[in-house]
Each structure stands twice: as C-alpha cells, then as structure tokens.
Amino acid sequence: MSFSVLKNSVDVSQGGLLDQPGTTGRRAGAFGPLVPTEQPSAVTPIFPANSRNQRVRAYTLLLTSDILCIFLGFAVGSLVRFGNLDELTWLRISFAVVPLFIASAMHNRAYSLDALQCPGVGALRASAALVSAFAVLFVVSYFLKAEQDVSRLTVGTGVIATLITVAFVRRWLGERIQRSFAGELTSTVIITDEKFLDPVPGARVVDAQQLGIRPEPRNHVMIQRLVKLLDGADRVVIFCSKEVCANWAAMLKGANVQGEIVADHVSSIGAVGIGRLGDRTTLVVSSRPLSAQQQVLKRVFDLAVAVPALIFLAPLLLLVALAIKLDSPGPVLFRQQRVGFGNRLFNVYKFRSMAACDSDALGTTSTARDDQRVTKIGRFIRSTSIDELPQLLNVLNGTMSLVGPRPHAIGSFAGSRLFWDVDDRYAHRHMLKPGITGLAQIRGLRGTAHHEDDLSLRLQSDLEYLADWSIGRDLSIIFKTFRVLAHPNAY
C-alpha cells in the first residue's frame, strides 16, 4: 500500500499525491514504517469523448424536437380552423401542454438509454406522455371552466397532429442519433490483469500491468490512476484471477461506473447483479445510483438554488471576506484537496478560519474545541457554518452538489485509523457528488470523528441517502439544515 499522508503539502495541479521537497514518506503508524511515496503515472482516459455527455446532448435534442412538435401540432390546428395563426389560442394551449408533457416524459423514461437504443420505444413513450399531458390539461380545464370559447376543431386537430408529428419525428430522429453513435451508445472498458482476453467488439481492452494499475483498494494513487483511465466510460469489466478479484471489486466501489468482474470464485466480492460480455457471464459489483435523467435533474436543481443564493448572499460574503482579511494575514479562501465524485480528488473552498501558517492541507489534524489555530473571526464563522458558504462555488463548477455526502480530506482520521480503513463500504459514498449539507449533518453527525463509530454512523446516513434519492428529499434536507447551522459540534 502506498496511500500517502504527506507532512508538508499536496500538489493540487496534478490531481494526485505528489512528493514535495522535504517530504520523506507516509506517516509512521498509519500503515507501518516510513516508505517512499509513489507518484501517479501518466494515465490518460481511454475515452477522450465522454459518451454520457453525448447521450445528454442526444436527450436534449429529442426533448427540443418534442417541444417544437407540440407547438407545430397546435399551429396546424389553428390553420385548419382559421386559416391563419392570428388567433393565439394555439400558443396558449402549447405553453400549457409543454410542462405537463416534460413531467410525464421524465416519469415514463422517454429520455433514457433504452429509448435511445430502440427509437420505437422512445416514440411510444413520448406519445404516451403526450396522452397523459392532454388528459391532465382537459381535466383541469373542465374543473376550472377555462377557455370555454376554444374551438374544438382547433384542439382536436392539434392533439392528433401533435401525436402524429411527435411519433414520426421521434422515430426518424432516434434512428439518426443511433447511427451517429455507430451502435456504441455506451463505452465499455475491459481491464485484464494477469489474464489474456481476446478482443471484444465495441469494447476497449487494456492491460492493467502495462498502465501501472494494481488492485490495491487502500492505495489512493492506484485509485486515482483507475479513475483517470475510466473517465468517460459507462461500463468496466475486470478479467482477473480469483486471488485478486475481491481487491478489484473494492477498487470499483464508488467509481460511479457499472463495474463487473469475470472470475470463477466470486462469493467474497459482493456482487449486485449478473451481466454478459460476449459468451461470458460477469458479476456486476458496482453501478450508478442515479440515471442520466436523475443526474440532469439534480444538476438543474443545484444551479436553480445555488445561483440565486450566491446573488442574495453576495453582501454577506464580501463582508466576511473583509473581516477575515482584517483579522489575520493570508488569503480569504482556504482550499483543500478532498475525495469527491467517483473517488476523484477536487479542491473544496471554504472561508479561511485558521491562521494561514497553521492551515492543514491534508486534514490530518482534526480541529479541537478550543483549537489555538482558529482565529477570532474563524471561531465565529465556524460556529455558524458561514465558513462553508464558498462551497456554492463548488456547486457552480460541478464538483459538489447542494445535498450529498460531505467530502472528507484525504488524511482524515477516525480515532487512530484513516477513514478509508475503518469500513470497507467507505468508497461507496463517493457514487454521488459530495454535498454542502447531507442527511448525516441534519442528524447532528458532524465535527471531529473522535471514534470509529462516529464515522460509521455518518457512513450509514450517507448510504441511506444514496439508496433513496429524490428531489423532494433534497428539499427536505436543505430546509432542515437551517436548524443545525449553529451546532455544538461546529467548532
């Protein structure tokens, strides 16, 4: 194992743990005697173009075309009835139908991977969403007695024209999107470790040993190499010997990718499903907790809240920044490398609450209740959680979410053990973006982890949130966060 707790600092520009001048190795006692730290090798992503982003663009194109078809359909209804578009009833009906259609289409997965893989399925689901939207609109209009003077011919023709147009355009556009992907809607990486595998159509085969990637789940350098390799991949299949399959399974936990193992003896790796690779059976050992639609929905929700919050809080942020600058020399913001989404390292932003010379880049020394490193202003902003507000910038740049598991520093200890060593499920919490607040925080599970049980309780809350995510739950957690901004453990 070579996961290093460095004594001096971390080079954040490289995305890994690098030795700095004067650094002798890892901390004695954490993993045994001091040994030289290992630098990440030059591993490049095997898929330079992220297929997930390409699919999101395809979903956006389909959604845009569906909306345009709705407006076109009711415009046709107006032309049939009046011979022109001067009567704007068709426009009002279109604007009323669109949000109802989007809600129904999201619910019945009209914008999903299987809808892309089979354009006919996508067209059928979009048509079903239209029928649901029309039904809701008609029921609401009836009870509210709205638009009594609307032409039935306009509405009837518009409904029929919209259904036909959406079904036809969806099928036509879906087939062209499918061809543009050349049949590869998902990206599959096959990693071989001490075993040879013949080429598999549609998949990229790489040799783990040639890339310097070893199955060492406690080695953060190895995790970062694997994460970088899999950037842009949807599925990874490990072809390995039975002696190391459990280690490879642990490496995939929290990587936010569907991970599978091809092995004969698999009882110890915690499989969650069965998959296929050619004529071989694989065991699924990890998966994404959120679908592409849910990820987009969560991201839109984050931006819809974070942008107004930053504008509203701008005077407070400027005032706090000025107070920090006047209170002690040093930068206003404190940056620290933490473990985030898919086990990737990122820089978290906080208002600096300690003397600049005492800042702990790795977080190896937890803050005590009467910590002498904390400044006067720092003590106030920590006790009121104001120091966390700059993380709204992390939400904007996409490295964090409003709600999710709190990100931990790479050198964090629970009692005398590193967080990674306390519980084998620890990496699972990184299958979602870290949050400014979370389920553990509203339950009062925050502050220094003095004992291993402190971490285990937080981890249990994180996994509970991950298993049952919804926008409604995020809203509930945000509102409940206001009750715990000032907390006895916030020091």
N, C-alpha and C positions, 0 to 999 in steps of 0.2 A: 504494500500500500504506500502511496506517495502523496496522498492528500495533505497539503502543507498548511500549517498555521505559521505564517511568516511574522518575524519580530518587528520589521520596520514598516513596509508599505506594500501596496499592490499596484502593479502597472495596469490601470483600467483600460488603456487603449488597445490592449491585445486580446481582451475577452478571456483571459486565463490567469493562472497564478504564475508569476514570474519571479525569479530570484532577483533581488536588488543588491546593490553593493553593500557589503557588511552583513548580509543575511547568511547565517550558517546552515540553516536547515529547519526542520519542523520542530515543534515544541516538544521538549522532553516530557515523557509521561503520557502524552496523548495517544501515541502509537508505539512507544518503545524508545529506543535510543535515537539520538540525532543521526539523520542520514541526509545526503544532499537532496534538494528538491528537484523535481523533474519538470522540464518545460514542455508545453504543448507543441506537438509537431504541426507542420503546415498542412492541415487537413482542409480541403475545400468541399463545399456542398456538392453532392453528386447530381442534384437537380438545380441548376442555376435559376431556372424559371419556376416559381412556386405554382404548382398545379392547383393548389387551393385558391390562390388569388385569381387564377384564370377561371376557375369554376364560379367564384363570386362575381366576376365580370360577366360570365355567361348568364348567371341568375339575374343580374341587374338588367341585362339586355332583354331577357324574357319578360321580366316584370314591366319594363318600359313599353315593350311591344303590346303586352296585355292591356295596359292602361290606355295606350293610343287606340287600340281596337275598341275599347268601351266608348271612347269619345266618337270614333268613326261610326260605330253602330247606331248610336242615337242621332248622329248627324244625318245618317241615311233615313232614319225615321222621320226627321223633320223635313227632309227633302221630299219624301213620299207624300207627306200630309200637306205641306205648304208650298213646296216647290222652291224653297229658299231656306237660309239659316238665320233669317232676321228674328224669328221667334226664338228666344233664348231658353225656352223650357228644356230643350235637349241638353243644353250646357249645365243647367242646374241638376238635372237628373244624373248626368255623368259624374259631376262632382260628389253627389250623394252616394253613388254606387261604388266609386273607387276605394274609399277606406273600408267599406264593408267587404269588398272583394279581396283586398290585401289581407285583412284579418282572417278570412275564411281560407284563402290560398295558403297562408302560412300554417294554419292549423292542419290542413289535409296534405301538407308536404308537396305542394305543387312546384316548389323550388327546392329540389333535393337531388341527391346523386342518382337515385333510381329514375327520377323524372328526366334527367339528362341522358342516362343510359338507354332509356326507352321513350322516344318522343311521343309515342302514342299514349303512354301512361301519363306523361306531363300534360298533354292536351285534354285527356279525360279528367284529370284532377282540376285543371283550370276551369273547365266547363262546369264541373260540379261546384266549384267555388262561386262561379257566376250565378248559378241557380240559387245557391244559399243566399247570396247578396241580394238578389232580386226579391226573394221570399221575405227576407227581413225588412227590406225597404217598403214593400207593399203592405206588410202588416203594420209597420209604424205609421205609414201614410194614412192607412184606414182609420186607426185609432185617433190620430191627431187631426184627421179630416183636412189634410194638407193637399194643395194643388188639385182642388175639385174641378177646375176648368182645364185640366191637362187632357190633351187629345189621346183617346185610347188607341187610335191608329198609330200615332207617333210612338207611344210607349210599346205597343205590341210589336210594331215593325222594328223598333230599336232593340228590343230584347232578342228577337230572332236573329237580326243582323249581327248583333254582338256575339251571340253564341256561335254562329257560323264562322264569323271572322276570327274570333279567338281560337277556335278549334283548328281552323285551317292554317292560320299564321303560326300557331304553336307547333303544329306538326312540321310545317315547312322549315321554320327557323330551327327547331330542335334537330332536324336531320343535318342541317348545315353546321350547326355547332358541333354535333357528333363527328362530322367529317373533319372539322378543323382540329379536333383533338387527336385525329388519326387513330381512333379506337382506344387511346390511352387517357381515360378520364381520371385515373388515379396513378400515382407514381409509386412503384414498388422497388425497394432495395433488398437485395439478398446479400447477407454478410456470411462468408464462410470462415470458419475458424478450425483449422486443423482437419478440414474435410473438403473434398473436391465435389463440386456440383456442376453438372452440365448447364449450358446457357438455357435460360427460360424466356420464351417470347414475352416481350413487353416489360421485362424486369432488368435492372442493372445489378450485376454480380460484382462484388468487391471482396478483396482478401483482407481480413482484419489485421493479420500479422504484418502485411506489407505496409499498412497505414499506421502501424504502431498502436493499434487499439487492442487492449487486453480486457477480458471480462473481470474487472475489479470494481465492484459497486461502491466500495468505500474510498476509491481513488478519484478525487474530484477532477484531476487532469484527464483521466480516461473518460469520465462522463462528459466533459466539455468537448473532447475530440469526437465522441459519438454524436453529441448534439449537433455539432457543426456539420458533420457528414450527412446527417439526416435532415438538415434544413431543407424544407420544400417537399419532403417525402410524405406520403399518406400511409404507407404500409412498409414495415421492415420484417423480413424473415431471417432468422438466425439458423444456420446449418452448422451444428457443433456436436462435439462428443458429449456423452451423458455426464462426464465428470464436471463440466463447466456450464451445463445448461441452466442450472439454478442461478449462477452468477450473471449470465446473460439476461435472464428474466428480471433479476433485480436491477440491472442496468437500464432496462426499458421502462421500469415503473416511473411514472411521472413525466415521460418524454413527450406526451401529447401526440402519440402516433400509435396506430394499431400495430402492436408488436407480436410476433409469432415465433415459436420455436419448433424446429424439426428435430426430434430426438425420440429415442426408443423408451427411455425411462424418464417419466415426466411427473411423477407423483409429488415431487418436492417443490415444483416451481410455481404453483398457484395459478393454473390455467383458468381462464374465464370463458373459454369457448373453443370451438373447432373451426378450422379453416382449411382451404385447399391450395396447393401450389402444384399445378400440373397434375400428376398422378399420385402425389404425396399428400398425406394428412398432416396438418400443422395444428399446434395448440396456440390459441390466442392468449397471451399473457398480459396484454395491456390494450387500452383503447381510449378514444377521446370521450370525455363525459358529455360534451356539447356537440350537437350537429352544426353544420355550417350556418344554417338559418339562425340557430340559437346564439352562435358566436357573433353574427352580424347584429342580432337584436340586442345583445348585451353591450356591444361596442356603441351602437346608436344611443342606447340608454346612458352609457357613461358620458358620451360627448354632450348629450342633451342636458345633463346635470352639471358637468364639470365646467363647461364654457360659461354659462350664466353665473355659476358660483365664483369663478375667478374674477369676473367683472364686478360682481357685487362685493367681493371681499378685497378688491384691489386697494382701497384706502387702508384697511387694517393691515394688509401685507406690507405696504410701504411704511406704515408706522412702526411695525415690528422690526422691519429691516433697519430702519433708522436707529431704533433703540438698541439693537444688537451692535451696530457699528459704534455707537457712542459708549456702550458699556465695556467693550473689550476689543483689542486689536484683532484683526483677522477677517476672513471672508464672512459674508452674511449667511450663505448656504453651506451646509455640510453634505458632502457626497460620500456615499459608502457603497461598496460593491456587495450585492446580495443575490441570493438564489431566487430566480423567478420562474416564469412560464416555461415549461418543458425542460426544467433544470438549467436554463440559460442564466448566465450572470448579467446583471444590469446595475446601473448606478441609481440609487434611490436618493431623492432630495429631501432635506429637512432644514429647518432653521437651525443654525449653529447654537447649541445651548451650553457648550463647554469652552474652556479656553482653547484657542487654536493649537497650542503646543501640546495639549493633553488629549486631543481627539484620537479616537481609536479606530483606525481604518478597517480592521478585521472584526471588531466587536468581541474580542477575546475576553475583555474585562467588563462585566456587566455593571450597570450603574447602581450604586448603593443609595440608600435612602438619604443620607447626608453626605453625598459624594462631593469632595472638595474640588473636583474638576468642573463642576457645574457653576456657571456664572449667576449673577443676581437675576438678570433678565431670563437666563436659561431656566432657572428654577420655576419662574412664573409660567413661561410658555410650555414647559414640560408638564406642569401640574394641571394645565388647562387644555392640553393636547394641541395647542396652537402650533407647536413645532412641526406637526405633521402636515400642515396645510400646503407647503410647497409640493407635496406629492400629487396635487392636482395637475402639476406639470408632467409628472409621470403618466397620469391618466391620458393627457393630451397626446403624448408621444407614443402611447400604446404599450408601454412596458408594465403598466399597472391598470387595475380596474378600481372602481369605487368600492366594490364589495368583493372579498375573496380572502384566502388565507394570508395572514400577514407575512411579508418577506423577512427572512432571517439572515443575519450576517453569516459569512462562511465560517467564522471562528466561534460561533455561539456555543456555550456550554450549558447543559442542564446538570446541576451538581458538578461532578468531576468528569462527565462524558460529553463529547461533542453531540449535537443534536442528531447527526447522521447515524450515530452509533447506538442511540437509545432505543429506537424502534425500527424494525425492518420496513414498516409502512410509511416511513417519513417522506420518501420521494414521491409517494402517491399524491401528496397535497399540491405538487407542482404541475398537475394536469390542468389547472386553471391559472389565470393571471393572478398575481398577488393583489390584495386589496388595501385601501386606506383603512377600512374597517372590515369586520367579519363577525361570524357567529361566535367565535371564541371571545372576541372583545366585548360584545354586548352581554356576555355571561360573566364578565369580570375576570376572564382568564388572560391577563396581560401583565406586563412588567417583567422583572427578572425571574428566570426559571431557577429557583434555588435547589429544587429536587427534580429527579427524573419524572416523577408523577406530574409535576407542573407541565412538562412538555406533553406527556401522554394525554392529559385532559384536553389540551389545546388541539392536539392532533386529532382526537376523536371528534371534536367540533368541526374541524376543517373537513374531515372525511364525510361527516354528516351533511355539511353544506354542499360538498361536491356531488353527493349521491342524489340530491333532491333540489336542483337549482331551478329557479323561476324568477321572472322579473318582479312578481309580487313579493317574493321572499327578500329580494334585494331592497325593495322599497321599505319593507318592514324593518330590516336591519339598519338601514340609514336613519329612519325615524327613531329607533331605539338607541342609536349611537349617541344622540343628543343627551340622553340621560346619564351616560357614563363618560362624558368628556372630562369631567373632573372626577378622578378616581383615586382611592388610597394607594393603588399600585403605580400611579403615574408620577414618577419622581426621577 
